Amino acid sequence: QVQLVESGGGLVQAGGSLRLSCAASRRIFSMNVMGWYRQAPRKQRELVAGISSGGSTNYVDSVKGRFTISRDNAKNTVYLQMNSLKPEDTAVYYCNAFNGVYEYWGQGTQVTVSS
């Protein structure tokens, strides 16, 4: 079992930045993929960014060039640096970990971007 705890969400004006953190209760180097998802009101949850154990990253088109995902295996933490935030980025952001067999989720952190 792995517990994931997100932090760093909040209210920010459009154009601002936030950095989300996801602290894992166990070592994350064994996780095949770590990712950030988001869910806005009345919308489906979507993958925002993912990072493999080898460091490969992928992003949804809407955040490319603005968001950066990274992982620090020594701190068992995954980050999402979000720059140039837009009102449409408003959502609950969830951390996700997948070890090839099981999938784990955090409780989510709210990000609100005002115009």
N, C-alpha and C positions, 0 to 999 in steps of 0.2 A: 504494500500500500504506500502511496506517495501523496502527501498533502502539498498543495500549491496555494500560496498566499500572495495575492496581488496587492500592490500599493502604487501610489503616485497619481491616481486620478484626481479630478477636480474640475473647477470652472476656470476657463481661460477665454480671452478674447480671440476673435479670428486673427490669424497671423502669428499667434503665440506658439509656445512650445510646452510640451510635457514629456516626462520620462516615466514610463511604467516599469515596475520591477515585479518579478515573479520569483519568490523564494520557495525552493523545494525542500521538503523534509528529508530527502535522501539524495544521494549523489545522482546527478543528472547526466553524467558522461555516458551512462549506459542507455540513455533514452535515444531511440532512433531519431525522433523528431520532437522538437519543442516549437510551439506556435502560439500566436495571439489571434483570437477570434473576437468579433464584436457583434452585438445585436442591438439594433435600433428599434424603437417602438414600432410595432406592427410590421416588422421585417424579419426575415429569416437570419439566423446566425450565419456569418460569413467568415472565411479565413482571411485575415489581414496580412499576416506574415508568418513564415516558417523558417526554421533553421535546423539543418541536419547535424548529426554527431560529427560529421566531417567539416562542418562550417558552411555548407552550401545554403544559400538563402533564396527565398521566393516571396513575391509580394503580389497582392491584388493590384490591378492596374491603377486604381484610383489613388493609391498611396505611394506609388513608385516615385522616387526622387524626393519624397518628403519624410518617409518613415524609414527607420533603420532598426533591424532586429540584431541582437547580439547575445552571446552566452558566455558566462564566466563559470567554467566547471569547478574551479577552486572554491568559489562562493556558492555553488549550487543555485545560481540565479540567472534568469533570462531577462533581458531588457527590451523595451521598445521605445526608442527615441522618436518622438513625433514633433515635427517642425511644420511651420506654415499651416497650422490647423485651420480647418474650415468648419462651418456649422454642420455640414453633412457628415463630419466625423463624430458627431455626438452619438454616443452609444454606451452600453455596458461592455467593457473589454474583459475577455476571459483568457486566462492562461491555460494551455493544453500541453500534455506530455503523452507521448506514445512510445512504448518500448517494443513494439512489434507484435505484442499480444494484448496488452491492456492499455486503456486510455484513461487519463486522469484529467480532472478539471478543477480550476480554482473557483472561488465564489463570485468573482467578478469585481470590477472597480468602475465606477461611473466617470465618464469623460463628457463634459458639456462645453461646447464651444459657442460663445455668443457672437452675434453679428454686429 
